Amino acid sequence: MSLHVHAIRHHQHQDGPGPRSVVWVSGCSIRCPGCINPHLWKRQPGTDTPVEAVLAALEPGRLGGDVGVTIVGGEPFEQDDLGALCAAIATHWPRVPGFPRLIIYTGYTLAQLRLNPNTLTTLAHIDVLVDGPYIVALASPDLGYRGSSNQRVWNLAAARAGAPPNSLPRSLEDDWDRPRITVTRDGALLPPTLARTLGLHTDRTRQCGQDERSS
Ligand code: SF4
């Protein structure tokens, strides 16, 4: 069981409330115009990584205080063994109260994913799903953790517990679309207005995850 892993980084703040460990996979057939990560459209040769090795590479993040894992792309749902990795993370990462343990960014919609019976098992391990393709005409720099307003945030963990799937975890409610903080290139967390006043470059806009080369 393996995935095409392009990069793994720890202590990230751009892909969900964190700090978080982030996994970038390569391979995406959706190919949205304006995608921030076109270098991840093709599966990169030599990056086939066993699930156990991905877990081991995530371990420094868990031990270093990361509150969860985010998987971005590329397209995570085009990885044959995404479900195995999600199940392993659900087993090995303790849940930190108030924070989503596993967030996945996908260019597919939740409705599309639910049409595939094999995907239902994977969805059962995901806390928050950010779904839908990146649409340039709907893009805005003010969308917390998302790139375009068609993309939706599904609290699958809450839905499994009987709450509405659009009721965000508190940690997301605080920041999603009403950002109280922003993240500078050097990782500082500041009120957006202060960052703008200081002229600092910030990385708020997301598509299927930030460009890993700029993180
Ligand atoms: S934005 Fe996401 S779904 Fe769209 S092409 Fe890029 S990686 Fe694929």
Residues whose N, C-alpha, C, O or C-beta is under 5 A from the ligand:
A	BS01	SF4	C28 I30 R31 C32 C35 G73 G74 E75 G107 P133 Y134 Q207 C208
